[in-house]
Amino acid sequence: MTATNDTGGSTPAEPELGYEEAREQLNAVVRQLESGGLTLKDSLALWERGERLARVCEEWLEGARAKLAVALAEKEPEGSGTADTEAPF
């Protein structure tokens, strides 16, 4: 997987991480940033890593939401009309 950077080029993205692993790494990044004592360069690098990890988590959550929506739609009786009006989350 590759990600586009601000200059339009591609950079290697995080290795394919599971949701839990990405969340744990993101928590570790936040703890490091909150502890302080880092140089500006190190802080920015950690922030950027945190942003990438947050995107990985969001992608997992979006995938789970989509699967849940499909499962609920399949379970929904035809013509009830609630699939479009009531969100499960």
Summary of the structure (lengths in Angstrom):
residues: 89
radius of gyration: 18.5
end to end distance: 28.9
largest distance: 59.8
contacts: 178
relative contact order: 0.11
helix: 60%
strand: 7%
